[in-house]
Amino acid sequence: MKKIAFAVALIVGSIAAVQAAESGPYAGVAVGNTYGKGASGDFDGFSKSHSGTFFKAFGGYQINKYIAAEIAYNDLGTYKYSLFADANNNVTAFYEVKSYTAAAVGSLPLGDFAINAKLGLAVNTAQNDFGGRAAGVAFNASEKKTKTGALVGFGGSYSLNKNVDFRLEYENFGKAGSEDTGRMKSLSAWSLGIVGRF
């Protein structure tokens, strides 16, 4: 009986040790490219360019090898819109979006690799700083709008060792802006990141 009790205790202890090794906090950064689609009618006639640069700083807690909870700060870059009629009638707008996200991250481990999926909330703040000349009179203005929506993502990761992972990820942050700032009907990003586990 004592041997059985000892064996059970050993198995339970081994399971707890494995679970402890698979759980814990982590943090990381990622960079990549952003893609935005303006709502129909809001930016018609404007030429568009954008920085194309995406940056993210994130942290989370790995609950077990299949699921984690994660929060992040995301800079989705700056979009430049220009409309030029002549020297006395023109406008240039700098439209930037930043997002705070909270999500559940699911993983399917495949050896050193894993397939990941993400679902959560995105709080997107769009700010439009614009100025130019109208009938020769100079003007400047700024508008800001915060909107909350769904965050979805997917990707893969590679575990270099027990403390360092590399992550390739696609995320869709949903919509941003308003009629005052100009509306983005879709904001997304591809990124490559590094994760440190503690």
C-alpha positions as CSV (number, residue, x, y, z in Angstrom):
1,M,0.0,0.0,0.0
2,K,2.8,2.4,0.9
3,K,4.5,1.6,-2.5
4,I,1.2,2.5,-4.3
5,A,0.9,5.7,-2.4
6,F,4.5,6.6,-3.1
7,A,4.0,5.9,-6.9
8,V,0.9,8.0,-7.0
9,A,2.7,10.9,-5.2
10,L,5.6,10.5,-7.7
11,I,3.3,10.7,-10.7
12,V,1.4,13.7,-9.3
13,G,4.6,15.5,-8.5
14,S,5.9,14.8,-12.1
15,I,2.7,16.2,-13.6
16,A,2.9,19.3,-11.5
17,A,6.6,19.7,-12.4
18,V,5.8,19.5,-16.2
19,Q,2.9,21.9,-15.8
20,A,5.1,24.3,-13.9
21,A,7.7,24.1,-16.7
22,E,5.1,24.9,-19.3
23,S,3.6,27.9,-17.5
24,G,4.9,31.3,-16.6
25,P,5.2,34.9,-17.7
26,Y,6.7,36.1,-21.0
27,A,7.3,39.3,-22.9
28,G,8.5,40.3,-26.4
29,V,8.6,42.8,-29.2
30,A,7.7,42.5,-32.9
31,V,8.1,44.5,-36.1
32,G,6.5,44.3,-39.5
33,N,4.2,45.9,-42.1
34,T,0.7,47.4,-41.7
35,Y,-2.1,47.5,-44.2
36,G,-5.1,49.8,-44.0
37,K,-8.2,50.3,-46.2
38,G,-10.0,53.6,-46.0
39,A,-13.8,53.6,-46.0
40,S,-15.5,54.4,-49.3
41,G,-15.9,58.2,-49.7
42,D,-13.7,59.3,-46.8
43,F,-10.4,59.6,-48.7
44,D,-11.6,59.7,-52.3
45,G,-9.4,61.9,-54.5
46,F,-6.5,61.8,-52.1
47,S,-3.1,60.3,-52.9
48,K,-2.0,58.0,-50.2
49,S,1.2,56.7,-48.7
50,H,2.1,55.3,-45.3
51,S,5.1,54.4,-43.2
52,G,4.4,50.7,-43.6
53,T,6.1,50.1,-40.2
54,F,4.4,48.1,-37.5
55,F,5.7,47.8,-33.9
56,K,4.4,45.9,-31.0
57,A,5.5,45.4,-27.4
58,F,3.6,42.6,-25.6
59,G,3.5,40.5,-22.5
60,G,1.5,37.6,-21.2
61,Y,1.2,34.5,-19.1
62,Q,1.4,31.0,-20.4
63,I,-1.3,29.1,-18.5
64,N,-0.3,25.7,-20.0
65,K,1.2,24.6,-23.3
66,Y,-2.1,25.2,-25.1
67,I,-3.3,28.6,-24.0
68,A,-1.9,32.0,-22.9
69,A,-3.4,35.4,-21.9
70,E,-1.7,38.3,-23.6
71,I,-1.8,42.1,-23.7
72,A,0.0,44.4,-26.2
73,Y,0.7,48.0,-27.3
74,N,0.6,48.2,-31.1
75,D,1.7,51.1,-33.3
76,L,0.1,50.7,-36.7
77,G,2.1,53.4,-38.4
78,T,1.2,56.7,-40.1
79,Y,-0.7,57.1,-43.3
80,K,-0.2,60.3,-45.3
81,Y,-3.0,61.6,-47.5
82,S,-2.6,64.6,-49.9
83,L,-5.0,66.5,-52.1
84,F,-3.5,69.3,-54.2
85,A,-5.5,71.6,-56.5
86,D,-3.1,74.5,-56.6
87,A,-0.9,76.6,-54.2
88,N,-3.9,78.2,-52.6
89,N,-6.1,75.0,-52.3
90,N,-4.5,71.9,-50.9
91,V,-4.5,69.7,-47.8
92,T,-2.1,67.2,-46.3
93,A,-3.3,64.8,-43.5
94,F,-1.2,62.5,-41.3
95,Y,-3.4,59.7,-40.0
96,E,-2.0,57.5,-37.3
97,V,-3.5,54.5,-35.4
98,K,-2.4,53.0,-32.1
99,S,-4.0,50.0,-30.5
100,Y,-4.1,48.4,-27.1
101,T,-5.1,44.7,-27.2
102,A,-6.0,41.9,-24.8
103,A,-6.4,38.4,-26.1
104,A,-6.4,34.6,-25.5
105,V,-3.7,32.9,-27.5
106,G,-4.2,29.2,-28.4
107,S,-1.2,27.0,-29.5
108,L,-0.9,23.6,-31.0
109,P,2.7,22.3,-30.3
110,L,4.5,20.4,-33.0
111,G,7.9,19.6,-31.6
112,D,9.9,22.8,-31.5
113,F,7.2,24.5,-33.7
114,A,3.7,25.6,-32.8
115,I,0.6,26.8,-34.7
116,N,-1.0,29.8,-33.0
117,A,-4.4,31.5,-33.1
118,K,-5.5,34.6,-31.3
119,L,-8.9,36.1,-30.3
120,G,-9.5,39.2,-28.2
121,L,-10.3,42.9,-28.0
122,A,-8.6,45.8,-29.7
123,V,-9.0,49.4,-28.5
124,N,-8.0,51.5,-31.6
125,T,-7.2,55.2,-31.4
126,A,-7.1,57.1,-34.7
127,Q,-5.7,60.6,-34.8
128,N,-5.8,62.8,-37.9
129,D,-3.5,65.9,-38.0
130,F,-4.2,67.9,-41.1
131,G,-3.6,71.3,-42.6
132,G,-3.1,73.2,-45.8
133,R,-4.7,76.2,-47.6
134,A,-8.3,76.9,-48.6
135,A,-8.8,79.9,-51.0
136,G,-5.3,81.0,-49.9
137,V,-6.1,80.9,-46.2
138,A,-3.9,78.6,-44.1
139,F,-5.6,76.1,-41.7
140,N,-4.6,73.4,-39.3
141,A,-6.7,71.0,-37.3
142,S,-6.6,67.7,-35.4
143,E,-9.2,65.0,-34.7
144,K,-9.1,61.9,-32.5
145,K,-11.4,58.9,-32.1
146,T,-11.2,55.7,-30.1
147,K,-13.1,52.6,-31.1
148,T,-13.2,49.1,-29.6
149,G,-13.6,46.0,-31.7
150,A,-12.5,42.4,-32.2
151,L,-8.9,41.3,-32.6
152,V,-8.2,38.1,-34.6
153,G,-4.9,36.6,-35.5
154,F,-3.0,33.5,-36.5
155,G,0.6,32.4,-37.1
156,G,3.4,30.1,-36.0
157,S,6.3,30.1,-33.6
158,Y,9.6,28.3,-33.3
159,S,11.2,27.6,-29.9
160,L,14.9,28.2,-30.0
161,N,15.2,27.0,-26.4
162,K,13.1,27.0,-23.2
163,N,13.6,30.7,-22.8
164,V,13.4,32.1,-26.4
165,D,10.8,31.8,-29.1
166,F,10.4,33.4,-32.5
167,R,6.9,34.3,-33.7
168,L,5.5,35.0,-37.2
169,E,2.0,36.5,-37.0
170,Y,-0.9,38.0,-38.9
171,E,-3.3,40.2,-36.9
172,N,-6.5,42.0,-37.9
173,F,-7.4,44.9,-35.6
174,G,-10.8,45.7,-37.2
175,K,-12.0,49.3,-37.8
176,A,-10.7,52.7,-36.6
177,G,-11.7,56.3,-36.8
178,S,-14.9,58.2,-37.4
179,E,-16.4,60.6,-39.9
180,D,-14.4,63.4,-38.2
181,T,-11.0,61.6,-38.4
182,G,-11.7,59.6,-41.5
183,R,-12.6,55.9,-41.2
184,M,-10.5,52.9,-41.7
185,K,-12.7,49.9,-42.5
186,S,-9.8,47.4,-42.0
187,L,-6.4,47.5,-40.3
188,S,-4.1,44.5,-40.3
189,A,-0.4,43.7,-39.8
190,W,2.2,41.0,-40.5
191,S,5.0,40.8,-38.0
192,L,8.0,38.9,-36.9
193,G,8.8,38.9,-33.1
194,I,11.0,37.5,-30.4
195,V,9.6,36.2,-27.1
196,G,11.5,35.9,-23.8
197,R,10.1,33.5,-21.2
198,F,10.8,33.8,-17.5
